[in-house]
């Protein structure tokens, strides 16, 4: 199950690490995100995975952890 955070009056539910959206964000079409921090992280992780496909698992965990720790990026979840 994913992680849940309360952000002001908004309830954010981050999908589980096993959700296919994480892998798709790193291997499929580049998601259209609004946050610069999210865009930079996804770009770096996509480059890592392109160079070394074995890094996909750890990259998914890093992206997931970013969304759990950074409530400002909640708007970008819909783009994944």
C-alpha distance (Angstrom), angle and dihedral (degrees) to the residues before:
residue distance angle dihedral
X1 . . .
X2 3.80 . .
X3 3.76 128.9 .
X4 3.80 119.8 -94.9
X5 3.80 125.5 -149.7
X6 3.78 132.5 179.3
X7 3.78 113.5 -132.9
X8 3.77 110.9 -174.2
X9 3.79 104.0 -64.7
X10 3.80 92.4 -22.2
X11 3.79 121.2 94.1
X12 3.80 112.9 -146.1
X13 3.77 122.4 -163.3
X14 3.78 115.0 -168.8
X15 3.83 110.7 -153.1
X16 3.80 117.6 -114.4
X17 3.80 117.7 -89.5
X18 3.80 88.1 -109.6
X19 3.82 92.5 59.2
X20 3.84 108.4 117.8
X21 3.83 91.5 -131.6
X22 3.81 90.1 77.6
X23 3.80 93.8 56.8
X24 3.81 91.4 41.0
X25 3.83 90.3 53.9
X26 3.80 89.1 56.3
X27 3.81 100.6 38.8
X28 3.82 108.1 23.0
X29 3.77 132.3 57.1
X30 3.79 111.4 -29.6
X31 3.81 109.0 -97.6
X32 3.81 118.6 -120.7
X33 3.80 103.0 -122.5
X34 3.80 127.3 173.3
X35 3.81 101.3 -150.0
X36 3.79 116.6 85.4
X37 3.81 91.1 -148.2
X38 3.81 91.3 53.7
X39 3.79 92.0 46.0
X40 3.82 92.3 50.7
X41 3.80 93.0 47.9
X42 3.81 94.0 47.7
X43 3.81 91.1 47.3
X44 3.81 91.8 51.4
X45 3.80 93.7 45.4
X46 3.82 92.0 47.2
X47 3.82 89.0 52.5
X48 3.82 90.3 49.1
X49 3.81 91.6 51.1
X50 3.81 91.9 45.6
X51 3.81 90.1 53.5
X52 3.81 94.9 41.9
X53 3.81 117.2 16.8
X54 3.82 89.3 -167.8
X55 3.81 88.1 69.6
X56 3.82 91.2 68.5
X57 3.82 94.5 96.1
X58 3.81 96.2 50.4
X59 3.81 90.1 41.6
X60 3.80 91.3 54.6
X61 3.81 89.5 51.3
X62 3.80 91.1 49.6
X63 3.82 92.3 49.9
X64 3.81 91.5 46.7
X65 3.82 91.5 49.2
X66 3.80 89.9 50.1
X67 3.81 91.8 57.0
X68 3.81 92.3 45.5
X69 3.81 91.8 51.1
X70 3.82 98.9 39.9
X71 3.77 114.6 56.4
X72 3.84 90.4 177.7
X73 3.82 87.3 73.1
X74 3.81 93.8 58.7
X75 3.82 91.6 105.9
X76 3.78 88.9 60.2
X77 3.82 93.4 59.7
X78 3.79 90.3 78.8
X79 3.81 89.9 59.1
X80 3.80 93.2 59.5
